[in-house]
């Protein structure tokens, strides 16, 4: 009941992050019937391309062996081992190509469904894999019922195809029993090719339906609720409270660094308590006056207090201070539109006897 209620709340399409994280964990839609079809096709390809030649060579070897048994010495165990080795090599030339075709078919069935990837999490042992309750839920749950229906359908469909082909080829099989033994392998091979072709065609329908169903279930399991999307956005963007605290800490650090630069200023322009801009101008350093600190209200009062402690001249110019505050940046030179006004102040301070600026720019 809780599962159905939870699924009813998942009405939103999965986000790109949810899909990406799911793929990275190795959870991909996979059809279990595709490898079966690949096996049938691989065996069919082997029979069509390799089995006739390999089978003919194997039959010839066996016929030579059993027609002339006296040609083999079997007096010692080494002689018996030699005969077995020869027969094993001939059998391997028939079996190994078939195994290679099957392996290639299985790999292609997996690669064509999803790109290969290495995921350690998928092979880690989990308690749910050996849990009796989890096993029962898998067997008797919706997925277990789906697998049972597919198995029954596959059994009936393949059984019908094989039965139809056997009935239609009954005459051929009777002829095979009465034919020359040399011709039996060829007749059996043709019959096997016919059966495999029919089964493969029937299995294609099942595989197509299974691929579509597996992707449908995979996409359905990724559906999200509105709360899931909110939680994901919060996780991606960060907790607003934490981000606000981080911004506050950054502002405090920036203010401390700015206040540490106030003693290097050569003049402060104030308004008189609401705005304060600390400038540094030393002729030998070149360039226009540079803003080392600025602030309003309490910060402005703190800048003035530090300036007075260091005997830095403080010039009260309400209009200039307020206008400059909106157009200047810390650690940057003042804009050209303020050159004339600031130059007049510097000239005034330069002519004042005993000011720190007059000493600095002398």
DRENKELO-224042 format. One line per 4 residues: number of its first residue (from 1); their letters; for each residue x, y, z of N, C-alpha, C. Coordinates in pm, whole numbers, plus 32768, in hexadecimal, padded with zeros to 4 digits. Each point is the difference from the previous one (the first is absolute). Last residue first. Example, Ala and Ser with C-alpha at 12.3 -4.5 7.8 and 13.67 -1.06 7.14 Angstrom:
! residues 2
2) SA) 8505 7F1F 82C4 8052 8077 8006 7FB3 806D 8049; 801D 7DC4 7FF9 7FA7 8077 8000 805A 8078 8000 .
END
This chain:
! residues 362
362) XXXX) 95EC 990F 7F5E 806D 8060 7FEC 8070 7FC3 7FAE; 7E5D 7F37 80A9 800C 8021 7F72 8073 8060 7FE7; 7F9D 7F5F 81BC 8004 7F8B 7FA8 8019 8024 7F70; 7FC8 8153 8150 807F 7FBB 8010 800E 7F8D 7F9C .
358) XXXX) 7E72 80EE 800F 8069 8058 7FCB 8087 7FC1 800E; 7E8C 7F24 80B7 8003 7FFA 7F6E 8071 8055 7FCA; 7FA2 8004 81CD 8043 7F83 7FD9 800D 7FF7 7F6A; 7FF7 81E3 80EE 7FA5 7F91 7FE4 804F 7F86 7FD3 .
354) XXXX) 80B4 81C1 8073 7FFB 7F99 8066 7FA2 7F8D 7FE2; 7FA8 81CE 7F0F 8080 7FE1 8040 7FE9 7F94 806A; 7EF6 8068 7E29 7FF5 800B 8091 807F 7FD0 8042; 7FB6 7FE7 7E2A 802D 8086 802A 7FF3 8013 8095 .
350) XXXX) 7F6D 7E72 7F36 808F 800B 7FE5 8037 8086 8030; 7E2F 7FA2 800C 8048 7FBD 806B 8097 800D 7FF0; 7EF1 80B2 7EAD 7FE6 8049 807C 804D 7FC1 8073; 800B 7F27 7E65 804F 807B 7FFA 7FF0 8051 8081 .
346) XXXX) 7EFA 7E82 7FCD 808C 7FDB 8016 8059 807C 7FFD; 7E3B 803C 7F9A 8010 7FDF 808D 8091 7FDD 801F; 7F90 8052 7E41 7FF7 807C 804D 8012 7FE5 8094; 7FE9 7E90 7EDE 807F 8047 7FF0 8000 8083 804F .
342) XXXX) 7E74 7F00 7FEA 8062 7FC4 805C 8085 8047 7FF5; 7EAC 808D 7EDA 7FD7 801B 808B 8066 7FC9 8062; 8047 7FA9 7E32 800E 808E 801E 7FDF 801B 8092; 7FCA 7E40 7F53 808B 802C 8005 800C 8091 8031 .
338) XXXX) 7E71 7EDD 7FA9 801E 8036 8085 808F 8035 800A; 7F45 7F30 7E76 7FA8 8071 801F 801A 803C 8089; 80E7 7E6F 7F4F 8032 8084 7FD1 7FA8 8075 8027; 8008 7E45 813E 7FDE 801E 7F74 802D 808D 7FD8 .
334) XXXX) 810E 7EE9 817B 7F82 8049 7FF3 7FE4 801C 7F6D; 8119 7E4A 8093 8011 8091 7FF4 7F79 8044 7FEE; 802E 7E2B 8114 8002 8034 7F76 8010 8097 8003; 7FC3 7ED9 8185 807B 7FD4 7FBB 8002 8028 7F6D .
330) XXXX) 7E20 8020 80BB 8077 7FF0 8054 8072 7FC4 7FAD; 7E85 8131 7F19 8010 7F7A 8035 8083 7FF7 804D; 7E79 8195 7F48 808A 7FD2 8013 7FFF 7F74 803D; 7E72 8111 7FA5 8048 7FEF 7F81 8090 7FCE 8010 .
326) XXXX) 7EAD 8076 815F 7FB7 7FAB 7FA1 8051 7FDF 7F83; 80AE 8123 8155 7FE4 7F7F 803C 7FBE 7FA0 7F9D; 805E 81D5 7FA1 806F 7FA1 7FE9 7FDC 7F74 8032; 7ECE 8165 804B 800A 7FE0 7F71 806C 7F99 7FE4 .
322) XXXX) 7FCB 80A5 81B9 7F8C 7FAF 7FDB 8006 7FD8 7F6D; 8153 811C 80A4 8007 7F7D 8042 7F8C 7FA7 7FD4; 8009 81C2 7F68 8069 7FB0 7FC1 8005 7F73 803D; 7ED0 813C 80BA 7FDB 7FDC 7F77 8066 7FA5 7FBF .
318) XXXX) 805C 80A5 81BB 7F8A 7FAC 7FFA 7FE0 7FD1 7F73; 81C2 8080 8100 7FC1 8033 7F86 7F89 7FA5 7FE3; 81AF 8042 8176 7F6F 7FEF 7FF9 7FCA 8047 7F85; 81EC 7F18 8099 7FC0 8071 7FBE 7F6B 7FE5 7FF7 .
314) XXXX) 81CB 7F55 811F 7F77 7FDE 7FDF 7FBC 807E 7FCA; 8220 7F30 8057 7FA0 806F 7FEE 7F76 7FCC 7FD6; 8158 7EEE 8137 7FE5 800C 7F71 7F97 806C 7FED; 80D9 7F36 819D 8015 808B 7FD5 7FF5 800F 7F68 .
310) XXXX) 7FA6 7E76 811E 807D 8002 7FB1 8020 808A 7FC9; 7E72 7FBD 80FD 806A 7FC6 8052 8087 8005 7FB9; 7E81 808A 7F15 8029 8064 8064 806B 7FCA 805D; 7F46 7EDB 7EC0 804C 806C 7FBD 802F 8067 8065 .
306) XXXX) 7EE8 7EA4 8094 8086 7FCE 7FE3 8056 806D 7FC0; 7E3E 806B 804E 8046 7FED 807F 808E 7FD0 7FEA; 7EDE 8028 7E8E 802A 8083 8033 804F 7FF2 8080; 7F45 7E7C 7F4E 806B 802F 7FA7 8034 8088 8031 .
302) XXXX) 7E8D 7F4B 80DF 807A 7FB6 8022 8075 802C 7FA9; 7E56 80B4 7FA7 8034 8035 807E 8082 7FBA 8028; 7F1E 7F5C 7E88 8038 8084 7FE4 803B 803F 807E; 7F16 7E6E 802B 8081 7FE8 7FBE 8044 8085 7FE0 .
298) XXXX) 7E50 8010 80B4 8062 7FD4 8064 8088 7FE5 7FC3; 7EE9 80F0 7EAD 7FD1 7FFA 808A 806F 7FD1 805E; 8084 7F90 7E1D 7F94 8058 802A 7FE2 7FE9 8094; 81C9 7FBD 7E93 7F97 7FC9 8052 7F98 8068 8022 .
294) XXXX) 8213 7F6B 7F0D 7F8A 8054 7FFB 7F93 7FBF 8053; 8241 7FE9 7F60 7F90 7FD9 8055 7F8B 805F 7FE7; 818F 8010 7EFC 802D 7F94 8057 7F90 7FD1 805C; 8051 810F 7E0B 7FA4 7FED 8070 8030 7F88 8052 .
290) XXXX) 8132 815A 7EC5 7FC5 7F7A 800B 7FA7 7FF9 807C; 80D9 8195 7E93 7FE6 7FD3 8088 7FB3 7F7B 8002; 811D 8047 7E4A 7F9E 8052 8046 7FF0 7FCD 808F; 81D9 7FB3 7EFA 7F73 7FE3 7FF1 7FA8 805E 804F .
286) XXXX) 81F9 7F9F 80AC 7FC4 8015 7F7D 7F6D 7FDD 7FFE; 816B 8007 8161 7FC3 7F82 7FD8 7FBE 800A 7F77; 80C9 817B 80E0 8067 7FA4 7FCE 7FC5 7F7B 7FD1; 7EE9 8152 80CA 802C 8026 7F7A 8063 7F9B 7FC8 .
282) XXXX) 7E71 7F96 814B 808E 801E 8011 8039 8015 7F75; 7E09 7FAE 8108 8043 803C 7F8C 808D 8024 8028; 7E16 7EF6 80AE 8092 8005 800B 8037 803B 7F80; 7E08 7FFD 812C 804F 8000 7F84 8094 8000 8020 .
278) XXXX) 7DF0 7F99 80E3 808E 8011 801A 804D 7FF0 7F7E; 7DF3 8088 80A0 8050 7FC0 7F97 8092 8020 801B; 7DE6 8012 80EB 808F 8019 800F 804B 7FB1 7F97; 7DE6 80A8 80C8 8056 7FC9 7F97 8091 8022 8020 .
274) XXXX) 7EAB 807A 8137 7FB7 7F97 7FB7 8057 7FBC 7F96; 807E 8181 8122 8000 7F81 804A 7FBF 7F8F 7FB2; 8037 81B9 7F4C 807D 7FF6 804E 8007 7F7E 804D; 8045 8003 7EA2 7F80 8042 7FE3 7FA1 800B 8079 .
270) XXXX) 823E 7FB4 7F31 7F8E 7FD6 8051 7F86 8057 7FE7; 8219 7F59 7F59 7F95 805D 7FDB 7F81 7FCD 8044; 8231 7FC3 8052 7F7B 7FC7 8009 7F9C 806D 7FDF; 823A 7F84 7FB0 7F94 805C 801F 7F7D 7FB5 8002 .
266) XXXX) 819D 7F1F 7FCF 803C 8084 8010 7F97 806C 8016; 8032 7DBF 8064 7FC1 806E 7FB6 8048 8083 801B; 8056 7E4B 80D1 8053 8021 7F8C 7FC6 8072 7FAD; 7F21 7F44 8189 807A 804C 8025 805A 8023 7F8B .
262) XXXX) 7E73 7EF1 7FB7 7FE5 808E 801A 807E 804C 8029; 7FCA 7E19 7FA8 8041 8055 7F9B 7FEC 8095 801B; 7F39 7EA0 810A 8091 7FF6 8011 804A 8058 7F9D; 7E29 7FD5 7FEA 8028 8055 8070 8096 7FFC 8017 .
258) XXXX) 7F4A 7EE5 7EB4 7FF5 808C 7FD8 802E 805C 8070; 7FE9 7E31 8054 8070 8020 7FA5 7FFD 8094 7FD8; 7E9A 7F67 8103 807B 8004 804F 8079 8020 7FA9; 7E61 7FC4 7F2D 8002 807E 804B 807F 800A 8054 .
254) XXXX) 7FB4 7E74 7F11 801D 806D 7FA3 8008 8085 804B; 7F7B 7E85 80F1 808E 7FF8 7FDD 8029 8072 7FA4; 7E3B 7FDB 8071 804F 8026 8076 8095 7FFC 7FE1; 7ED3 7F6C 7EB4 7FFA 8092 8011 8053 802E 8077 .
250) XXXX) 7FD8 7E30 7FB6 8052 803E 7F96 7FFF 8097 800D; 7EEB 7F0B 8121 808D 7FEF 8025 805B 8040 7F99; 7E38 7FFD 7F9F 801A 8058 8071 8092 7FF7 802B; 7F65 7EDC 7EB3 800B 8088 7FCD 801F 8063 8070 .
246) XXXX) 7FB1 7E43 807B 807E 800A 7FB6 8013 808B 7FC6; 7E6A 7F9F 80D8 806D 8008 8060 8086 800C 7FBB; 7E8A 7FBE 7EF5 7FF9 8085 803C 8070 8013 8066; 7FCF 7E59 7F3C 8035 8060 7F9F 7FFD 808D 803A .
242) XXXX) 7F3E 7EAC 8103 8092 7FEF 7FFA 803E 8064 7F9F; 7E30 7FF7 801E 8037 8030 807F 8098 7FF6 7FFF; 7F0D 7F50 7E8C 7FFF 8093 8004 803D 8037 8080; 8094 7E2A 7F24 7F9F 802F 8062 8004 8098 8005 .
238) XXXX) 8090 7F0D 7E38 8030 8013 8088 7F91 8033 8059; 7FFD 7F73 7E22 801F 808C 8018 8039 8019 808B; 7F83 7E46 7F7E 8057 8034 7F96 802C 808E 801D; 7ECE 7F2C 8124 8082 7FBF 8009 8061 8037 7F99 .
234) XXXX) 7E44 8095 7FF9 8041 8031 8079 808B 7FC4 800F; 7EF6 7F6A 7EA0 802A 808A 7FE9 8048 8038 8079; 7F44 7E55 802C 8071 7FFC 7FA5 8035 808C 7FE3; 7E7A 7FD4 8105 8076 7FD1 804A 807B 7FFC 7FA7 .
230) XXXX) 7E66 806B 7F37 802A 806C 805B 807D 7FD8 804D; 7F3C 7EBC 7EEE 803F 8068 7FAE 802F 8073 8057; 7F10 7EA7 80D0 8082 7FCE 7FD2 804A 806A 7FAF; 7E45 8057 8085 805C 800F 8070 808B 7FCD 7FDA .
226) XXXX) 7EA0 7FCB 7ECE 8027 808E 8009 8062 8016 8072; 800D 7E1D 7F2F 7F96 8053 8039 8030 8092 8004; 80A1 7E76 7E95 801C 8047 807C 7F83 804A 8030; 80BC 7E41 7EA9 7FA4 8070 8016 8014 803B 808B .
222) XXXX) 80DC 7E72 7F44 804A 807D 8013 7FA5 8078 8017; 7F5E 7E44 7F9F 8040 7FFD 8083 804D 8080 801D; 7F37 7FC6 7E57 7F99 8011 8067 803E 8001 808C; 8115 7FA9 7E8C 7FD7 808C 8002 7F97 8019 806B .
218) XXXX) 8085 7E44 7FC0 8073 804F 802F 7FDC 8094 800B; 7EC5 7ED5 7F43 800A 7FEF 8090 8072 8053 803A; 7FD3 7FFF 7E2C 7F8B 8040 803D 8006 7FF6 8098; 8147 7F23 7F05 8018 8090 8000 7F89 804C 803C .
214) XXXX) 7FD8 7E30 7FCE 8069 801C 8062 801E 8095 8006; 7EC9 7F62 7EBC 7FCA 7FF7 8088 806A 8023 8069; 807B 7FED 7E35 7FA5 8070 8017 7FCB 7FFF 8090; 810A 7E97 7F80 8051 807A 8003 7FA8 8079 801C .
210) XXXX) 7F29 7E62 7FC2 8047 8004 8080 8056 807E 800C; 7F18 7FA5 7E69 7FA2 8023 806B 8047 800C 8086; 8104 7F71 7E96 7FD3 8089 7FE7 7FA0 802E 806E; 808A 7E3E 8007 806B 805B 8028 7FD7 8090 7FEC .
206) XXXX) 7ED9 7EAC 7F6D 8007 8003 8092 806B 8064 802F; 7FDA 7FB2 7E33 7F87 8044 8030 8005 800E 8098; 8153 7F06 7F31 8010 808F 7FE5 7F88 804F 8033; 800E 7E21 8007 8039 8042 8075 8011 8095 7FEA .
202) XXXX) 7F67 7EE3 7E9F 7F9A 800A 806A 8035 804C 8079; 812B 7FA9 7EA3 7F9A 805E 7FD1 7F93 8013 806A; 814B 7EBF 8056 8037 8087 8006 7F9A 8067 7FD4; 7F95 7E35 7FDB 8000 802B 808C 8034 8090 800D .
198) XXXX) 800B 7F36 7E53 7F77 8017 802D 7FF9 8032 808F; 81A7 7F8D 7F52 7FCB 8075 7FBA 7F72 801F 802D; 80CE 7E78 80A2 803A 8079 803C 7FCC 807E 7FBE; 7F7D 7E5E 7F49 7FC8 8014 8085 8034 8081 8040 .
194) XXXX) 80B7 7F7F 7E60 7F73 8024 7FF1 7FBF 801D 8087; 81B8 7F60 7FFB 7FFB 8089 7FCC 7F71 802F 7FF2; 8049 7E3F 8076 8020 805A 8070 7FFB 8092 7FD4; 7FC9 7EB6 7EB6 7F8C 8003 8058 8017 805F 8077 .
190) XXXX) 8166 7FB5 7ED7 7F95 804C 7FBD 7F84 800C 8059; 8163 7EF4 809D 8026 808E 7FFE 7F94 8055 7FBE; 7FD1 7E2C 7FFD 7FEA 8036 8088 8021 8094 8005; 805F 7F1D 7E6F 7F6F 800B 8013 7FDE 803B 808A .
186) XXXX) 81C7 7FA7 7F9E 7FCE 806D 7FAB 7F6A 8015 8013; 80D0 7E96 80E3 8028 8082 8036 7FC9 8075 7FAE; 7FAC 7E3F 7F5D 7FB5 8027 8078 802D 8088 8037; 80B7 7EF2 7E84 7FAE 8075 7FE3 7FB5 8035 807C .
182) XXXX) 8113 7E76 8009 8058 8070 7FDB 7FAF 807E 7FEA; 7F27 7E5D 8056 8035 8043 8077 805A 8077 7FE0; 7E6F 7F68 7EBB 808A 7FD7 8017 8037 804C 8079; 7DF1 7FD2 8001 8068 802F 7FA4 8087 7FC6 8025 .
178) XXXX) 7E4F 7FD7 80EB 8017 7F99 7F9A 8072 8025 7FA2; 7F72 8121 8164 8017 7F7F 8041 8021 7F93 7F9B; 7F87 81AF 7F66 8083 8005 8040 8022 7F7A 8041; 7E54 804D 7F40 8066 7FE3 7F9B 808B 7FFE 803D .
174) XXXX) 7EA1 807F 8115 7FF5 7F70 7FE0 8068 7FD9 7F98; 7FDE 81C7 806C 803C 7FB5 806E 7FF8 7F6A 7FE8; 7F2E 8121 7ECC 8092 800C 7FF8 8042 7FB0 806E; 7E2C 8020 8002 802F 7FAC 7F92 8097 8004 7FF3 .
170) XXXX) 7F2D 811C 8139 7FFC 7F73 802B 8033 7FA4 7F93; 7FC7 81F8 8027 807A 7FBC 7FD1 8004 7F6E 802C; 7E95 8124 8075 8012 801A 7F71 807A 7FB9 7FC7; 7FA8 7FE6 81D1 7F94 7FBC 7FB6 8013 8012 7F6A .
166) XXXX) 8129 80E4 811B 8018 7F6F 8005 7F96 7FB4 7FB3; 7FD4 81D7 802D 806F 7FDD 7FA8 801B 7F69 7FFF; 7EB5 80AA 8125 7FD7 8013 7F74 806E 7FD5 7FA1; 8062 7FFE 81CE 7FA1 7F97 7FDC 7FD5 8009 7F6F .
162) XXXX) 8112 8156 80AF 804B 7F83 7FF1 7FA3 7F8E 7FD7; 7F37 81A0 805C 8055 800A 7F89 8049 7F7C 7FE8; 7EFC 8026 8186 7FAB 7FFC 7F89 8053 8003 7F81; 80E0 8030 819C 7FCB 7F79 7FF0 7FAB 7FF3 7F84 .
158) XXXX) 809D 81A7 8079 806C 7FAF 7FC8 7FD2 7F70 7FEC; 7ECB 8121 80C9 801E 802E 7F7A 806D 7FAB 7FBF; 7F7F 7FA9 81C3 7F94 7FE1 7FA3 8025 8026 7F71; 8132 806C 8159 7FF2 7F6F 7FF5 7F96 7FDC 7F98 .
154) XXXX) 8038 81C5 806E 8073 7FCE 7FB3 7FF5 7F6A 7FEB; 7EBF 80CF 8111 7FEF 8028 7F74 8070 7FCA 7FA9; 8021 7FBB 81CF 7F93 7FB0 7FC7 7FEC 8020 7F6C; 8138 8103 80EA 8030 7F76 7FF3 7F95 7FA7 7FC2 .
150) XXXX) 7F91 81C1 8065 805C 7FF9 7F8E 8030 7F71 7FEB; 7EF5 8052 8177 7FB0 800C 7F85 805A 7FF6 7F85; 80D5 800B 81A2 7FB7 7F81 7FEE 7FAE 8002 7F80; 80E2 8189 8081 805F 7F9C 7FD0 7FBA 7F79 7FEA .
146) XXXX) 7F01 815B 80BE 8022 8021 7F75 805F 7F98 7FC6; 7F94 7FE0 81C7 7F8E 7FDA 7FAD 801B 801B 7F6D; 8140 8090 8136 7FFE 7F6F 7FF7 7F8E 7FCD 7FAB; 8018 81CA 805A 806B 7FD8 7FA3 8005 7F69 7FF1 .
142) XXXX) 7EC7 80BC 8136 7FDE 8020 7F73 806B 7FD2 7F9E; 8013 7EEE 81C0 7FDC 808B 7FE6 7FDF 8017 7F6E; 80A4 7E65 80DB 7F6E 800E 7FFB 7FD3 8090 7FEB; 81D5 7F8C 800D 7FC1 7F91 7FB7 7F6B 8018 7FEC .
138) XXXX) 8107 8134 80FE 8029 8003 7F73 7FB6 7F94 7FAF; 7FBD 8015 81D0 7FC1 8074 7FBF 8027 8009 7F6D; 80C8 7EB1 8107 7F71 7FE3 7FED 7FBB 8072 7FB9; 81C3 803B 8077 7FF3 7F9D 7F96 7F6E 7FDE 7FE3 .
134) XXXX) 8068 8120 8167 8018 8043 7F80 7FF0 7F9E 7F8C; 7FDF 7F50 81B0 7F8E 8058 7FE5 8011 8047 7F7A; 8163 7EF2 809D 7F8D 7FAE 7FD9 7F88 8058 7FDD; 820D 8092 7FC9 7F90 800A 805C 7F89 7FB0 7FCD .
130) XXXX) 81AD 8055 7F28 7FF2 7F7F 8043 7F8D 8002 8065; 806F 817F 7EF8 800E 7F94 7F9E 7FEE 7F75 803E; 8002 819E 80FE 7F81 7FEA 7FBC 8007 7F8D 7F9B; 8183 80A1 80EC 7FAC 7FA7 8050 7F7E 7FE0 7FBA .
126) XXXX) 81C8 806E 7EF4 7F94 8046 8044 7FAA 7F9A 804B; 820D 8044 7EF2 7F9A 7FAC 8040 7F99 8055 804B; 8105 80B1 7E43 8013 7FF8 8090 7F92 7FAA 803F; 8029 8086 7E2B 802F 7F7A 8025 801C 7FF4 8096 .
122) XXXX) 7F67 8199 7F2D 7FA1 7F99 7FD6 802B 7F74 802B; 8111 818B 8047 7F8D 7FF9 805C 7FA0 7F8F 7FDD; 817F 807E 7EF5 801F 7FA4 806E 7F88 7FEF 805C; 8037 8079 7DEB 7FBF 8032 8078 8012 7F9B 8070 .
118) XXXX) 8088 808E 7DD9 802E 7FB7 8076 7FC0 803F 807A; 7F51 7FE3 7DE4 803B 8051 8069 8024 7FA8 8075; 7F2B 800E 7DCF 8041 7FBA 8070 8039 8063 8064; 7E43 8064 7ED4 8092 8008 7FF5 8041 7FBC 8078 .
114) XXXX) 7E23 7F51 7F54 8036 8070 804E 8097 8003 7FED; 7EF5 7EE1 7EEB 7F97 8036 8057 802F 807C 804A; 8127 7F0C 7EE7 7F9C 8043 7FAE 7F8D 8039 8054; 815B 7EFA 80CB 8034 8082 7FD3 7F96 804C 7FB1 .
110) XXXX) 7F9F 7E43 8099 800E 805E 8070 8028 808A 7FD0; 7FDD 7EA0 7EC8 7F7B 8015 803A 8006 8063 8072; 8195 7F73 7F37 7FB6 805E 7FAB 7F75 801D 8039; 8105 7EBD 80DD 803B 8086 800F 7FB4 8067 7FAC .
106) XXXX) 7F80 7E39 7FD7 7FDE 8036 8084 8036 808C 8015; 8076 7F19 7E72 7F72 8024 8001 7FD6 803B 8085; 81B6 7F5A 7FD9 7FF0 807A 7FB2 7F6E 802E 7FFD; 805F 7E63 80CB 8037 806F 804F 7FEF 8085 7FB7 .
102) XXXX) 7F84 7E78 7F19 7FA5 801A 8070 8030 8076 8055; 8116 7F68 7EA1 7F87 8040 7FC9 7F9E 8024 8070; 817F 7F0C 8076 8023 8089 7FDB 7F88 804B 7FC8; 7FD3 7E35 8060 8008 804F 807C 8022 8092 7FE2 .
98) XXXX) 8003 7ED2 7E99 7F76 8013 8030 7FFF 8053 807F; 81A5 7F87 7F50 7FBD 8068 7FAF 7F70 8018 802B; 80E8 7EA4 80E6 8033 8086 801F 7FC4 806C 7FA6; 7F9E 7E25 7FC0 7FBD 803E 8073 802C 8090 8016 .
94) XXXX) 80BF 7EEA 7EA3 7F70 800E 7FE8 7FBD 8051 8070; 81CB 7F94 8010 7FF0 804F 7F86 7F6D 8013 7FDB; 8076 7EE6 816B 800F 808E 8022 7FF1 8059 7F85; 8002 7E29 7FD0 7F82 802E 803B 8006 8095 8021 .
90) XXXX) 8186 7F34 7F5E 7F9C 8004 7F96 7F79 8030 8035; 8159 7FBF 8136 8021 8071 7FA7 7F99 800C 7F91; 7FDE 7E91 8121 7FDC 807D 8045 801D 8079 7FA9; 8083 7E51 7F69 7F70 8010 7FF8 7FD2 8082 8043 .
86) XXXX) 81C8 7F93 801C 7FDD 8016 7F74 7F6A 8018 7FF1; 80A2 7F89 81A8 802A 8087 7FDB 7FD9 8022 7F72; 7FB8 7E49 809A 7FA0 805F 803C 8024 8090 7FDE; 8129 7EAC 7F78 7F83 7FF7 7FB5 7F9A 8064 8035 .
82) XXXX) 8197 7FE0 80E9 8017 8038 7F7B 7F7F 7FFE 7FAD; 8004 7F2C 81A4 8001 8093 800F 8011 8043 7F78; 8024 7E2D 8011 7F75 802A 8015 7FF6 8098 800D; 81AD 7F43 7FE0 7FB9 7FF0 7F81 7F6F 802E 800D .
78) XXXX) 8108 7FF5 8182 8027 8070 7FAA 7FBB 7FF8 7F79; 7FD3 7EA0 8138 7FAB 8074 8022 8023 8078 7FAA; 8061 7E24 7F26 8024 8043 807C 7FA0 8075 8018; 7FC0 7EE2 7E8E 8047 7FA4 8057 8022 8040 8087 .
74) XXXX) 7F0A 8076 7E45 7FCA 8017 8086 803F 7FA2 8065; 8021 80DB 7DDF 803F 7FAA 8065 7FC8 8025 808A; 7F21 8031 7E07 802B 8045 8079 803A 7F9B 8063; 7F41 7F83 7E5E 806E 805B 7FDC 8036 804A 807B .
70) XXXX) 7E83 7ECB 7FF6 8083 7FC2 8012 8073 805C 7FDE; 7E27 806F 7FCA 8030 800A 808B 808B 7FC5 8014; 7EC7 80B0 7E70 8082 7FBA 8006 8038 8007 808E; 7E56 80B4 7FA6 8005 7FA0 7F93 8080 7FAE 8005 .
66) XXXX) 7FB0 8167 8134 7FB2 7F88 8021 7FFF 7F98 7F90; 80F2 81A2 7FCF 8028 7FC2 807E 7FB9 7F7D 8019; 7F90 810E 7E8A 8084 7FC2 7FEE 802A 7FB6 807E; 7E78 80F8 8018 7FED 7F8B 7FA7 8084 7FB8 7FEA .
62) XXXX) 8004 8194 80F6 7FC2 7F93 804C 7FED 7F83 7FAA; 80A7 8182 7F2E 8060 7FCE 8062 7FC8 7F8B 804D; 7EE5 80DF 7ED4 8068 7FB6 7FB7 8066 7FC5 8061; 7EB3 8119 80AD 7FC7 7F7F 7FD7 8069 7FAC 7FB8 .
58) XXXX) 8077 81B7 8075 7FF4 7FAE 8078 7FC9 7F75 7FDD; 801E 8144 7EAA 8086 7FD5 8029 7FFA 7FA5 807A; 7E6D 80BE 7F67 8033 7FA0 7F9D 8089 7FCC 8028; 7F3F 8156 8105 7FBE 7F80 8013 8032 7F97 7FA0 .
54) XXXX) 809C 81BB 7FD5 8036 7FC2 8079 7FC1 7F77 8017; 7F5C 80FC 7E94 808D 7FDC 7FEA 803A 7FB8 8079; 7E45 809D 8022 8008 7F9C 7F94 8091 7FD3 7FEC; 7F98 815E 813B 7FDF 7F78 802F 8013 7F98 7F91 .
50) XXXX) 803B 81F0 7FD7 8070 7FB0 8030 7FDF 7F6D 8017; 7ECE 816B 7F56 8086 8026 7FD4 806C 7F99 8021; 7E1F 7FD3 8070 8006 802C 7F74 808E 8015 7FCF; 7FA5 7F83 81C6 7FD7 7F94 7FA6 800F 8029 7F6E .
46) XXXX) 8055 814A 8144 8067 7F97 8005 7FDC 7F8E 7FA1; 7EC8 8158 8039 8074 802F 7FB2 806F 7F97 7FFE; 7E8A 7FA6 810B 7FD9 7FFD 7F72 8074 802C 7FA8; 8036 8022 81CF 8005 7F74 7FD6 7FDB 7FF3 7F6D .
42) XXXX) 7FDC 81AB 80B8 808D 7FD8 7FFC 800D 7F6F 7FD3; 7E50 80B2 8045 803D 8037 7F87 8092 7FD6 7FF4; 7F18 7F82 8186 7FC7 7FBD 7F8B 8041 8031 7F7F; 807C 80DC 818B 8033 7F76 7FFE 7FCB 7FB3 7F88 .
38) XXXX) 7F5D 81B2 8051 808A 8005 7FD0 803D 7F75 7FF9; 7E55 8031 80BF 7FFC 8012 7F6E 808C 8002 7FC5; 7FEA 7FF3 81CC 7FCA 7F83 7FCA 7FF9 8006 7F68; 8081 8186 80F1 806B 7F9B 7FF6 7FCF 7F7A 7FCA .
34) XXXX) 7EB5 8153 8044 805D 8020 7F93 8075 7F9E 7FF8; 7EA7 800B 815A 7FE7 7FA8 7F8E 8060 801A 7F8C; 7FEC 80FE 819A 803A 7F7C 801B 7FEC 7FA0 7F8B; 802E 822B 8019 7FA5 7F94 7FDB 8046 7F7A 8018 .
30) XXXX) 8046 81FE 80E6 803E 7F8E 7FBD 7F94 7F97 7FE4; 806D 8223 80BD 7F9A 7FA3 7FCE 803F 7F91 7FAD; 810D 80EB 8199 7FDB 801A 7F75 7F93 7F9D 7FD4; 8152 80A8 81A7 7F73 7FD8 7FF6 7FCC 8027 7F76 .
26) XXXX) 81BC 805F 80C2 7FF3 7F84 7FB5 7F73 7FCD 7FF4; 80BD 81A2 80C4 7FF9 7F91 805E 7FF0 7F7A 7FBA; 8002 8193 7F07 8084 7FF1 803D 8003 7F8E 8065; 7E64 807A 7F3A 8057 7FBD 7F9E 808A 7FE9 803B .
22) XXXX) 7ECE 80F4 8101 7FD4 7F75 7FF4 8058 7FB2 7FA0; 8049 81D0 8034 802A 7FB7 8077 7FD9 7F6D 7FF8; 7F6A 811C 7EA5 8092 7FF2 7FFD 8033 7FB1 8078; 7E34 806C 7FEC 8022 7F9D 7F99 8097 7FE8 7FFE .
18) XXXX) 7F65 8150 811E 7FD1 7F7E 802F 8025 7F92 7F9C; 805C 81BC 7F87 805A 7FD3 806B 7FD7 7F77 8033; 7EEF 80D9 7EC4 807C 7FCF 7FC1 8062 7FCD 8069; 7DFD 7FE5 8084 805C 8069 7FD5 807C 7FC2 7FC1 .
14) XXXX) 7E02 7F22 800B 8083 8006 8043 8058 806E 7FC6; 7DE2 802B 800F 8067 7FBC 7FAF 8088 800B 8046; 7E2F 8005 8119 8059 8056 7FB3 8067 7FAC 7FB4; 7EAD 7F64 8143 7FBD 802B 7F86 805A 8052 7FA4 .
10) XXXX) 7FD9 7ED2 81D1 806E 8015 7FA1 7FC4 801E 7F77; 7EF2 7F8B 8179 8037 8087 8012 806E 8020 7F9C; 7F30 7E53 8016 7F9D 8061 7FD1 8030 808F 800F; 8101 7E94 80A8 8008 8007 7F6E 7F9C 8065 7FC8 .
6) XXXX) 7FF9 7FAC 81D0 807C 8044 7FDD 800D 800D 7F68; 7E96 7F0F 80A6 7FF0 808D 801E 807C 804E 7FDA; 8010 7E32 7FD2 7FA7 8038 7F9B 7FE9 8094 8019; 8101 7F13 813D 8049 8009 7F80 7FAA 803F 7F95 .
2) XX) 7F46 7FA5 81A6 8059 8075 8006 804A 8010 7F7D; 7EF1 7E8A 8026 7FAE 8078 8000 8055 807C 8000 .
END
